[in-house]
């Protein structure tokens, strides 16, 4: 059986409270031997680290999701730096910009939008700084904000690296990321009937420049689409990715695991 890693899972969510042990057993049975639990705020970072302390196969990314940035303290750097020192904190994130639900889409004003974006940008910059200081790489979340996200990472491209997770953009945008030496990762969307654009992006990504992830509990691949997603389903994602790359599962396993160890040096 080929081995794969789930490089982006939200194991600290309540979705897994009832059957957490079974979720890990099913992951291992499917050949998924390492899981990175991605934080969405500082409490979530602490929960991810607690899971990592308890379970050998779990590692953590510590950070603050842009969708929660409005609730962030003015400066998270000191606490984040401290969390990043943990031996199983393998990355900063997820961090970035998310313009999917702007205040103006819910009755707010243009000024509300500007303030909302400003808070996200400030929160993102702090995390890029901590990544650069601590030598960790970043898990980047962007939604409907590619240009601003790409502009904001420019001062940091030599100081840290990022993976644009759940990549779903054009091949042209993919090339811009790869030119920086940064990476992308692909979720279950790659298996969706309407996911041809994602499969085109996978086809255009060199075998050694991407990782696999579930983003669970979201985005369960076919045939589980619409159900709760879990790390075991990286198996289905890997099967589609191998078809698109016209390579064997063993080749895909070797390439994506090597890329993950290179990108997350504290992943052991
Ligand atoms: Zn996520």
Boltz pocket constraint, residues with backbone or C-beta under 6 A from the ligand:
constraints:
  - pocket:
      binder: B
      contacts: [[A, 8], [A, 10], [A, 38], [A, 94], [A, 215]]
      max_distance: 6.0
